[in-house]
């Protein structure tokens, strides 16, 4: 997979040079500023995987504590909890993604494969496995995640929405991690002072979480 990606990058570079010589500047710019950066970023993620960029002290293992509704916006929130402390971190998700997570928490089997069931089945039938998911970045109040897969000897890192990553992690029974940087910026510590941009809003009802607060959808 990595070797194929390198070949694609080299081919695009040659094509960009050729298009520039021909005066096809629009196509050359599309390659140089669109396609090439995307593939180079994907290659970097693969290289980071092989080099073990995410070391144990840089990521924090969490588990899904449960689902609840934001009382202000009526939007679902997935509550992630640090397995080694009382720190919790909320992530707002869409209705459909929350439903996909809730179905797996409740172990409800759909009559036909749902989207995340299909994704899990595709991974398995391609002789691959999902090793872990990582909530890796927080930019402009938006969370980003990566799926870390292994297919034979080839690692593969894919960009994903956190809601999709969490729904898939539940189905693949793989660990969930959050980078230290994201956790520090987004966490709410249930035994101390709240942190992060939404801390004041969350302080009153995320501190001291209990099963009644989380309703049916808890783990």
Rosetta silent file (secondary structure, phi, psi, omega in degrees, C-alpha in Angstrom):
SEQUENCE: XXXXXXXXXXXXXXXXXXXXXXXXXXXXXXXXXXXXXXXXXXXXXXXXXXXXXXXXXXXXXXXXXXXXXXXXXXXXXXXXXXXXXXXXXXXXXXXXXXXXXXXXXXXXXXXXXXXXXXXXXXXXXXXXXXXXXXXXXXXXXXXXXXXXXXXXXXXXXXXXXXXXXXXXXXXXXXXXXXXXXXXXXXXXXXXXXXXXXXXXXXXXXXXXXXXXXXXXXXX
SCORE:     score description
SCORE:     0.000 S_00000001
   1 L     0.000  -44.943  179.889    0.000    0.000    0.000 S_00000001
   2 H   -65.707  -41.858 -179.816    2.777    2.460    0.909 S_00000001
   3 H   -64.374  -38.692  177.790    4.771    1.606   -2.219 S_00000001
   4 H   -64.163  -39.480 -179.300    1.678    2.074   -4.390 S_00000001
   5 H   -65.947  -39.908  178.352    1.029    5.447   -2.788 S_00000001
   6 H   -63.381  -39.296  178.694    4.609    6.559   -3.461 S_00000001
   7 H   -64.998  -40.450  178.827    4.241    5.551   -7.108 S_00000001
   8 H   -64.282  -39.346  178.843    1.014    7.545   -7.405 S_00000001
   9 H   -64.615  -45.189 -179.841    2.704   10.608   -5.886 S_00000001
  10 H   -64.282  -39.749  178.731    5.649   10.350   -8.260 S_00000001
  11 H   -63.768  -39.385  178.660    3.340    9.893  -11.239 S_00000001
  12 H   -66.953  -38.257  178.215    1.370   13.002  -10.256 S_00000001
  13 H   -62.267  -43.222  178.297    4.553   15.032   -9.917 S_00000001
  14 H   -64.540  -40.107  179.109    5.618   14.005  -13.414 S_00000001
  15 H   -64.860  -39.255  178.575    2.164   14.786  -14.753 S_00000001
  16 H   -61.783  -41.872  177.992    2.247   18.235  -13.146 S_00000001
  17 H   -63.459  -43.118 -178.957    5.571   18.963  -14.811 S_00000001
  18 H   -65.095  -42.797  179.866    4.256   17.742  -18.166 S_00000001
  19 H   -65.901  -33.996  177.377    1.053   19.789  -17.899 S_00000001
  20 H   -66.244  -42.676  178.352    3.093   22.883  -17.029 S_00000001
  21 H   -62.084  -35.365 -178.971    5.273   22.407  -20.117 S_00000001
  22 L   -80.342   -7.367 -178.175    2.137   22.079  -22.243 S_00000001
  23 L    84.491    9.806  178.269    0.671   25.232  -20.777 S_00000001
  24 L   -86.919   72.052 -171.137   -2.161   23.372  -19.055 S_00000001
  25 H   -71.036  -29.118  179.116   -1.762   25.432  -15.910 S_00000001
  26 H   -63.583  -46.486  179.425   -5.216   24.704  -14.495 S_00000001
  27 H   -66.215  -40.166  179.067   -4.538   20.978  -14.431 S_00000001
  28 H   -61.961  -42.476  179.236   -1.019   21.519  -13.072 S_00000001
  29 H   -66.512  -38.073  178.266   -2.377   23.683  -10.261 S_00000001
  30 H   -59.346  -40.330  179.368   -5.080   21.102   -9.474 S_00000001
  31 H   -70.317  -50.237 -172.942   -2.371   18.484   -9.005 S_00000001
  32 H   -67.909  -34.654 -174.823    0.086   20.655   -7.084 S_00000001
  33 H  -108.970   -2.575  179.999   -2.390   22.251   -4.720 S_00000001
  34 H  -123.886  -69.352 -173.154   -5.059   19.572   -4.478 S_00000001
  35 H   -69.942  -45.468 -178.113   -4.210   15.983   -5.287 S_00000001
  36 H   -62.401  -49.164  179.539   -0.520   15.952   -4.296 S_00000001
  37 H   -58.611  -37.109 -179.711   -0.939   17.474   -0.796 S_00000001
  38 H   -64.824  -45.521 -179.631   -3.740   15.035   -0.029 S_00000001
  39 H   -69.216  -35.897  178.706   -1.678   11.991   -1.036 S_00000001
  40 H   -67.011  -35.717  176.390    1.426   13.284    0.715 S_00000001
  41 H   -66.884  -39.904  177.202   -0.545   13.711    3.916 S_00000001
  42 H   -63.095  -40.494  178.289   -1.841   10.159    3.594 S_00000001
  43 H   -64.767  -39.464  178.929    1.728    8.921    3.082 S_00000001
  44 H   -61.869  -40.650  179.037    2.871   10.835    6.152 S_00000001
  45 H   -63.297  -40.132  177.452    0.187    9.164    8.245 S_00000001
  46 H   -62.186  -44.503 -179.086    1.343    5.743    7.014 S_00000001
  47 H   -64.134  -40.466  177.608    4.947    6.577    7.841 S_00000001
  48 H   -61.129  -37.972  178.586    3.957    7.816   11.284 S_00000001
  49 H   -61.624  -47.558 -178.027    2.179    4.520   11.891 S_00000001
  50 H   -66.344  -33.732 -178.250    5.251    2.483   11.009 S_00000001
  51 H   -87.156    0.063  178.754    7.520    4.706   13.090 S_00000001
  52 L    66.948   43.239 -177.314    5.175    4.548   16.074 S_00000001
  53 L   -57.791  -42.924  178.259    4.525    8.287   16.162 S_00000001
  54 L   -81.239   89.298  179.017    1.633    7.847   18.617 S_00000001
  55 L   -79.115  164.881 -173.938    3.634    6.658   21.606 S_00000001
  56 H   -58.283  -35.088 -176.938    1.971    5.371   24.744 S_00000001
  57 H   -84.087    3.046 -179.703    2.573    8.641   26.628 S_00000001
  58 H  -105.984  -12.347  179.075    1.035   10.728   23.842 S_00000001
  59 E  -127.963  151.151 -176.666   -2.388    9.107   23.704 S_00000001
  60 E  -119.215  127.537  178.318   -4.918    8.353   26.408 S_00000001
  61 E   -76.860  134.257  178.230   -7.177    5.326   26.318 S_00000001
  62 E  -129.378  167.127  171.615  -10.835    6.127   26.856 S_00000001
  63 E  -132.327  159.594  178.234  -14.082    4.241   26.814 S_00000001
  64 E   -78.484  114.241  179.995  -17.570    5.306   25.901 S_00000001
  65 E   -76.746  -34.646  179.169  -19.294    6.136   29.179 S_00000001
  66 E   162.142 -175.153  178.183  -22.637    6.645   27.502 S_00000001
  67 E  -117.989  143.296  174.972  -24.894    8.875   25.440 S_00000001
  68 E  -150.549  169.565 -179.362  -26.900   11.840   26.639 S_00000001
  69 E  -102.232  135.823  173.785  -28.698   14.858   25.217 S_00000001
  70 L   -67.845  118.163 -176.852  -27.344   18.384   25.421 S_00000001
  71 L   -66.413  -18.194 -178.847  -30.075   20.228   27.390 S_00000001
  72 L   -86.628  -38.396 -174.004  -29.314   23.460   25.528 S_00000001
  73 L  -114.545   -8.855 -176.628  -29.337   22.223   21.936 S_00000001
  74 L    60.006   26.842  175.653  -31.083   18.828   22.223 S_00000001
  75 L   -99.744  145.993 -179.551  -28.183   17.323   20.274 S_00000001
  76 E   -67.554  146.672  174.956  -26.690   13.953   21.282 S_00000001
  77 E  -126.250  131.333  169.211  -23.400   13.880   23.155 S_00000001
  78 E   -92.167  125.837 -179.730  -21.064   10.911   23.412 S_00000001
  79 E   -99.988  115.787  177.431  -19.338   10.982   26.793 S_00000001
  80 E   -99.719  138.686 -179.044  -15.806    9.559   26.713 S_00000001
  81 E  -124.118  131.495  174.132  -14.073    8.693   29.998 S_00000001
  82 E   -60.336  127.068 -177.399  -10.366    8.274   30.644 S_00000001
  83 L   -69.705  -18.284 -175.788   -9.910    4.670   31.802 S_00000001
  84 L  -103.950    1.642 -179.003   -7.206    5.741   34.246 S_00000001
  85 L  -155.114 -174.323  178.387   -8.943    8.722   35.873 S_00000001
  86 L   -93.002    8.620 -178.148  -12.259   10.497   36.408 S_00000001
  87 E   -70.870  133.592  176.100  -11.715   12.815   33.438 S_00000001
  88 E  -123.397  152.825 -178.620  -14.538   12.872   30.912 S_00000001
  89 E  -136.385  121.063  179.832  -14.671   14.433   27.473 S_00000001
  90 E   -89.612  142.646  172.816  -17.894   15.201   25.579 S_00000001
  91 E  -130.031  123.256  177.679  -18.212   14.985   21.798 S_00000001
  92 E   -78.091  135.770 -179.399  -21.322   16.276   20.056 S_00000001
  93 L  -132.692  168.792  178.013  -22.571   13.982   17.259 S_00000001
  94 L   -78.842  166.473 -178.563  -25.433   13.864   14.801 S_00000001
  95 H   -60.417  -47.087 -176.195  -28.729   12.083   15.384 S_00000001
  96 H   -67.416  -39.021  178.767  -28.033    9.253   12.930 S_00000001
  97 H   -68.052  -38.784  176.986  -24.514    8.649   14.249 S_00000001
  98 H   -62.221  -38.295  178.309  -25.799    8.654   17.818 S_00000001
  99 H   -64.331  -39.878  178.904  -28.381    6.068   16.813 S_00000001
 100 H   -64.136  -37.969  177.785  -25.654    3.865   15.312 S_00000001
 101 H   -70.091  -43.735 -179.026  -23.679    4.084   18.561 S_00000001
 102 H   -61.950  -40.770 -179.976  -26.770    3.461   20.706 S_00000001
 103 H   -60.106  -39.909 -179.520  -27.745    0.369   18.707 S_00000001
 104 H   -75.056  -35.923  175.586  -24.338   -1.197   19.352 S_00000001
 105 H   -60.212  -41.626 -178.946  -24.339   -0.239   23.031 S_00000001
 106 L   -82.784   -5.591 -178.582  -27.724   -1.919   23.357 S_00000001
 107 L    56.807   43.977  176.908  -26.543   -4.826   21.128 S_00000001
 108 L   -91.080  122.392 -179.333  -29.591   -4.426   18.902 S_00000001
 109 L   -88.827  122.389  177.182  -29.207   -6.360   15.643 S_00000001
 110 L   -75.999  149.197 -179.989  -30.632   -4.581   12.613 S_00000001
 111 L   -63.050  -29.965  176.203  -32.504   -6.750   10.068 S_00000001
 112 L  -129.003  152.361 -177.603  -30.093   -5.550    7.367 S_00000001
 113 L   -58.809  129.583  172.361  -26.498   -4.303    7.787 S_00000001
 114 L   -79.272  173.299 -175.751  -26.287   -0.644    8.769 S_00000001
 115 H   -56.317  -45.234 -177.302  -23.531    1.548    7.326 S_00000001
 116 H   -74.566  -28.052  172.672  -21.074    0.869   10.149 S_00000001
 117 H   -65.272  -42.237  178.777  -21.902   -2.848   10.103 S_00000001
 118 H   -62.331  -43.055  179.308  -21.086   -2.840    6.394 S_00000001
 119 H   -61.531  -43.364  177.293  -17.792   -1.046    7.029 S_00000001
 120 H   -61.618  -43.549 -179.357  -16.828   -3.624    9.665 S_00000001
 121 H   -64.768  -38.170  177.796  -17.751   -6.477    7.313 S_00000001
 122 H   -62.630  -44.342  179.161  -15.721   -4.942    4.494 S_00000001
 123 H   -59.477  -46.463 -178.596  -12.657   -4.688    6.734 S_00000001
 124 H   -64.394  -42.943 -176.263  -12.992   -8.309    7.813 S_00000001
 125 H   -76.385  -10.235  172.676  -13.584   -9.641    4.329 S_00000001
 126 L   -97.022   17.100  178.852  -10.525   -7.800    3.033 S_00000001
 127 L    55.422   40.146  176.807   -8.459   -9.733    5.595 S_00000001
 128 E  -121.409  171.987  176.607   -7.790   -6.582    7.573 S_00000001
 129 E  -143.402  150.882  175.206   -8.454   -5.536   11.128 S_00000001
 130 E   -93.557  110.734 -176.717   -9.146   -2.287   12.924 S_00000001
 131 E   -78.637  -39.519 -177.894   -6.457   -1.997   15.605 S_00000001
 132 E  -169.502  162.471  170.211   -7.600    1.245   17.207 S_00000001
 133 E  -122.103  146.895 -177.227   -9.258    4.583   16.618 S_00000001
 134 E  -130.384  123.481  169.264   -7.737    7.859   17.751 S_00000001
 135 E   -78.604  104.527 -161.705   -9.476   11.183   18.326 S_00000001
 136 E  -102.758  -27.002 -175.283   -6.489   13.029   16.978 S_00000001
 137 E  -145.180  157.836  173.012   -7.236   16.717   16.474 S_00000001
 138 E  -136.653  108.075 -178.003   -9.492   19.568   17.512 S_00000001
 139 E  -127.011  128.087  177.116   -9.667   22.437   15.016 S_00000001
 140 L    50.128   45.015  178.566  -12.179   25.285   15.047 S_00000001
 141 L    65.517   19.075  177.240  -14.379   23.381   17.540 S_00000001
 142 E  -119.030  129.003  177.794  -14.409   20.324   15.234 S_00000001
 143 E   -84.752  147.470  175.159  -12.966   16.962   16.274 S_00000001
 144 E  -125.900  148.808 -178.954  -11.005   14.792   13.845 S_00000001
 145 E  -135.805  162.479  175.301  -10.269   11.083   14.134 S_00000001
 146 E  -131.063  143.903  173.129   -8.153    8.428   12.460 S_00000001
 147 E  -100.031  126.910 -179.788   -8.749    4.726   11.916 S_00000001
 148 E  -106.909  106.422 -177.604   -5.611    2.606   12.361 S_00000001
 149 E  -111.384  161.630  175.516   -5.951   -0.572   10.333 S_00000001
 150 E  -134.728  125.390  176.429   -3.640   -3.456    9.527 S_00000001
 151 E  -124.461  102.208 -173.576   -3.887   -5.540    6.364 S_00000001
 152 L    64.405 -125.110  178.512   -1.226   -8.220    6.380 S_00000001
 153 L   -93.170    0.057 -174.447    2.088   -6.417    6.867 S_00000001
 154 E  -100.936  120.479  173.457    0.733   -3.107    5.600 S_00000001
 155 E   -80.730  154.234  178.882   -0.526   -0.445    8.030 S_00000001
 156 E  -144.820  130.316  178.151   -3.219    1.926    6.877 S_00000001
 157 E  -118.959  124.728 -177.299   -4.415    5.156    8.497 S_00000001
 158 E  -120.227  139.579  174.268   -7.692    6.681    7.362 S_00000001
 159 E   -71.756  142.517 -178.874   -9.257   10.021    8.202 S_00000001
 160 E  -153.849  156.236  169.416  -12.706    9.711    9.801 S_00000001
 161 L   -73.665  141.941  179.593  -15.331   11.648   11.669 S_00000001
 162 H   -54.972  -39.023 -179.196  -15.162   10.827   15.391 S_00000001
 163 H   -61.854  -42.533  177.822  -18.796    9.696   15.417 S_00000001
 164 H   -67.712  -40.965 -179.893  -18.123    7.170   12.641 S_00000001
 165 H   -61.364  -42.372 -179.412  -14.867    6.088   14.270 S_00000001
 166 H   -67.703  -42.817  178.927  -16.601    5.449   17.602 S_00000001
 167 H   -62.058  -38.061  179.765  -19.479    3.525   16.015 S_00000001
 168 H   -73.548  -37.646  178.946  -16.970    1.375   14.131 S_00000001
 169 H   -61.160  -40.063  177.454  -14.754    0.866   17.191 S_00000001
 170 H   -61.634  -41.167 -177.924  -17.713   -0.547   19.115 S_00000001
 171 H   -74.104  -30.406  179.972  -18.437   -3.001   16.313 S_00000001
 172 H   -91.152   -6.263 -179.471  -14.792   -4.012   15.892 S_00000001
 173 L    54.754   49.449 -179.529  -14.246   -4.200   19.667 S_00000001
 174 L  -115.291  160.963 -179.163  -11.040   -2.178   19.400 S_00000001
 175 E   -68.186  155.078  177.334   -9.528    0.393   21.786 S_00000001
 176 E  -119.474  132.639 -179.283  -10.357    4.095   21.589 S_00000001
 177 E  -127.509  156.253  172.944   -7.720    6.733   22.253 S_00000001
 178 E  -128.241  135.053  176.776   -7.588   10.508   22.511 S_00000001
 179 E   -66.628  152.078 -178.719   -4.364   12.476   22.020 S_00000001
 180 H   -58.944  -39.243 -179.025   -3.149   14.343   25.075 S_00000001
 181 H   -61.125  -45.544 -179.968   -3.483   17.667   23.298 S_00000001
 182 H   -66.205  -43.045 -179.026   -7.140   17.069   22.453 S_00000001
 183 H   -61.497  -42.855 -179.478   -7.915   15.754   25.921 S_00000001
 184 H   -64.037  -33.740 -177.213   -6.352   18.791   27.606 S_00000001
 185 H   -83.455  -25.904 -171.426   -8.338   21.175   25.428 S_00000001
 186 H  -116.414   -3.874 -171.412  -11.696   19.391   25.564 S_00000001
 187 E   -74.889  162.504  167.873  -11.800   17.543   28.865 S_00000001
 188 E  -134.267  115.990 -178.253  -14.002   18.094   31.871 S_00000001
 189 E   -87.041  120.216 -174.060  -12.582   16.669   35.089 S_00000001
 190 L   -72.526  -11.168  179.794  -15.405   15.390   37.273 S_00000001
 191 L  -110.968    1.262 -178.369  -13.335   15.819   40.461 S_00000001
 192 L  -140.560 -150.019 -177.774  -11.852   19.227   39.750 S_00000001
 193 L   -81.774  140.760  178.676  -12.262   22.396   37.774 S_00000001
 194 E   -71.879  148.939  179.861  -13.821   22.239   34.332 S_00000001
 195 L  -131.060  160.682  175.014  -11.649   23.134   31.354 S_00000001
 196 L    99.713  165.675 -173.118  -12.261   23.984   27.732 S_00000001
 197 L   -67.310  -22.481 -178.217  -14.475   26.404   25.832 S_00000001
 198 L  -107.424   15.768 -172.813  -17.769   24.756   26.796 S_00000001
 199 H   -61.700  -42.836 -177.081  -16.899   24.091   30.418 S_00000001
 200 H   -62.058  -40.875  179.576  -19.305   26.592   31.971 S_00000001
 201 H   -66.763  -36.968 -174.297  -22.254   25.166   30.087 S_00000001
 202 H   -86.677  -20.908 -169.227  -21.304   21.594   30.927 S_00000001
 203 H   -52.747  -45.546 -172.376  -20.167   22.035   34.512 S_00000001
 204 H   -68.719  -23.376 -173.611  -23.554   21.655   36.150 S_00000001
 205 H  -128.088    1.076  170.682  -24.610   18.415   34.526 S_00000001
 206 H  -101.845  -18.399  177.057  -21.475   16.493   33.515 S_00000001
 207 L   -69.929  137.027  177.429  -19.890   16.592   36.951 S_00000001
 208 L    64.655   45.101 -179.878  -20.641   13.473   38.941 S_00000001
 209 L   -55.968  141.082  172.349  -22.128   11.479   36.068 S_00000001
 210 L  -137.508  172.390 -175.095  -24.330    8.594   37.097 S_00000001
 211 H   -63.120  -33.407  179.627  -26.368    5.998   35.251 S_00000001
 212 H   -64.815  -37.579  178.881  -29.634    7.887   35.692 S_00000001
 213 H   -63.103  -37.327 -175.844  -28.139   10.903   33.938 S_00000001
 214 H   -82.618  -10.876  178.471  -27.083    8.763   31.000 S_00000001
 215 L    69.056 -146.217 -176.915  -30.444    7.081   30.612 S_00000001
 216 L   -70.394  -33.345 -168.185  -30.610    3.762   28.726 S_00000001
 217 L   -91.438   82.956 -179.815  -27.484    4.328   26.672 S_00000001
 218 E  -138.092  159.312  179.869  -24.643    3.681   29.099 S_00000001
 219 L  -133.414    0.000    0.000  -21.718    1.276   29.290 S_00000001
